[in-house]
Amino acid sequence: MSKSCSKEVSAEQFMVRAQGSQVHGARLSAGVSEGALFGMGNPLLDIAVNTDADYLKKYDLEPNNAILSEKKHEPMYGEMAGMKGVEYIAGGATQNSMRVAQWILRKKHCATFMGSVGKDSFSKTLEEKAGEAGVKVKYQKQEDHPTGTCAVVITKNGACRSLVANLAAANHFSKSHLDVPENKALLEKAKYFYISVSFVAILILCIYSK
């Protein structure tokens, strides 16, 4: 991944692109039923804060990068959750794709998403944010692992983002969740499937480890 900061897009350019996507999506949604799109991946609660270079230095981070968390990064998540202006987003690559699909199609619950989270306040926030985007989520909830999080450290007036992901409960999905009758029905109802490569590895392990 390039470590240079991203090029800004003007508000006018963004609106033109967004309106074009939604017009096309409105046409598509006419033929898309509820639950037609089924996604599986690692659900992460993005915790986004605008800050400065000193905060990056504190945790030895590059201004525009994406890494998995280490021991030294553990305090970040609670720390950032308490910062002024913090924003929460239902994240993780596949869940992001489901949110974008919902935004384009503009029909509630076209997309269903499954993944593993903890039984904690972060999972409640994650479910709430996904629901606001119109995604139907059916998370498997883990007693012994916290909800996965991603610290989004924004600097240079939004031009740079440093991402620090802690997968946590997302790594502990099990096949038993797919065997729940309600979840099995959602799976059978779907017409299109979107599963991240990293999650395929988790599925293979949980199926063949029995």
N, C-alpha and C positions, 0 to 999 in steps of 0.2 A: 504494500500500500504506500502511495506517495505521502511523504511527510510535509509537502507544501500545502498551504492553506487553500481551501476551495474557492473557486471564482464565484463571486456573487451574481445572482440573477435579479434583474430589476423587478419591482412589483408588477409593472405592466406586462413584462414577458411571462411572469409566473401566471398571472390571471388569464392571459390568452391561452396558455397551455392547459391550464386547469379547466377552463370553460370548454375547450375542445374535447378534453377527455370525458367530461361529464355529459356533453351532448351525445357523444358516441356511446357512452355507458347507458344513457337513458334508452337508447334504441335496443341495446343488447338485453337490458333487464326485462323487457317485455316477454322474452322467452326463457327467462331464468327463474326456476322455482325456489322456494325456501329450502335451504339445506343442500342445494345442488353442488356447491363447492365445499370440499372437505380438506382441511389442512391439519398436519401434525408436525410439531417441532418443539423447540425449547422456549417456553414462555419466560420472558424476563421483564421485570418492571424497570423501565428506564427512569432514572432519577437525574433530571437535567438541571444544571445550575450555570448561570453566567458568572464567571469569576476572572481571575487574572493569572499571569505567569507565575506568581509566587505560589499559588496553589498547585500548579503543575509541578513545580520544583519540589514542593513538600513531599510529593509521592513519586518523584522520579519519572514523570510522564512527558511524552512528546506532545506538542500542541495539536497535531493532527494524526492520530494513530488509533489502532484498535488492538487490545491485548486481553488475555485472560488474567484474572486477578491473582496476586500472590499474597502471602501472609501479610506483607507490609501494607497492602491496600485495604485490609479488612475494616479499619475504622472509617473509611471514606463514606460508606453507604449511610450509616446512621448520622454521620457528620453533615453530609449533604442534605439529608432529609430535614435537618433542622435549620437550613440556611434560608435566608429571605429570597423570595421569588422562585423557590423550587417548583419544578413542573414534573408531573408524573405522566408517563406514556406507556401504553400496553405494547411492549417491544418483544424482541427476538425476531429473527429474519422472517420466519414463516407467519407468525402472528402479524407482523407488519404488512406482509403481502395480503393477508386476509382483510386487514383494515383498509388497505388501498382498494381492494376489489369492492368492498362495501361502499366506499366513497364514490367509486366510478359508477357502480350499478344502481346505487341509491334505492335499494330495496332491502329492508331490514331482514337479517338472518338468512341472506343468500349463502353466507359463508359460516361454516362450523369449524371450530378449532379445538384440538385436544393436545394436552401436554401435561407435565407434572409440576405441581407447586407445593409449597408448604402450607401448614395450617397456621397462618399468622396474619398480621394486619396488612403486610405487603400483598398477600394473595387477594385480600378483599379489595384493595385499591386496584390491583391488576384486573380483576374481574369487572369492577365498576368502569374502568377506562375502556376496556374492550367492549363492554355493553353499550357505552356511549357512542362507540363507532359503529354499532349495529351488528357486531360479530356475536354469534351464539357460541359461548365457551362451555366446555365440559372438562374441567381440569380434574386430574387425579391428585388428591391431596395427601401429602406425606406427613406423618407424625414426627419423624426424626430428622427431617431436613428442612431448612428455611427456603422460602421462595427465592428463585434466581433473580438477580438484579444486575443492572448495568449502569455504572456511573457515567454520566455524559457531562464532561467538563468542557464548557463552552468558553472560548476566549476570543479576543480580537473582534469584538462586536458581532459575534456569530459566525465569523469567517472560518474558525477552527474548532474542531470537536475531537476530544480525546476520549475514547471509549474503553472502559475497564469492566469486563463481564465476569460475573461470578455465577456459574451455572447452578450450583447447589442442587435443589430438588429436581431441577429439569433433567438431571442425569439419572433419575431413578424411576422413570416411567416403567410400568409393568403391564404385561399382556392382560392381566385380570381386568383392567379397566375397559378393554375392548369387549370383554365377555359379559359386561353388565347389559341386560336386555335393552334398556333405553339407549345406551351408547351404540350397541350393535345395530339397532334400528336406524340410527343416524348414519352409520357407516353404509348400510344397505341402501339408504335413500339417496345417497350422493351420486352424482354423475361424473364429477371431475375431482381429481385428487392432487394435492400439492404437498409433498413431504420433503423436508430438507435432507440432504445427503447425510449430515451428521446424525440426524434422528433415525435414519434407516439403520445405521449401525446399532443404535440402542434397541430398535425393534428386533433385529436379528438376535441380539444377545438375550433379550427377555423371552423370545420364543424358544430358542434352542438351549437355554440354560436349565430348562425344566427336566 
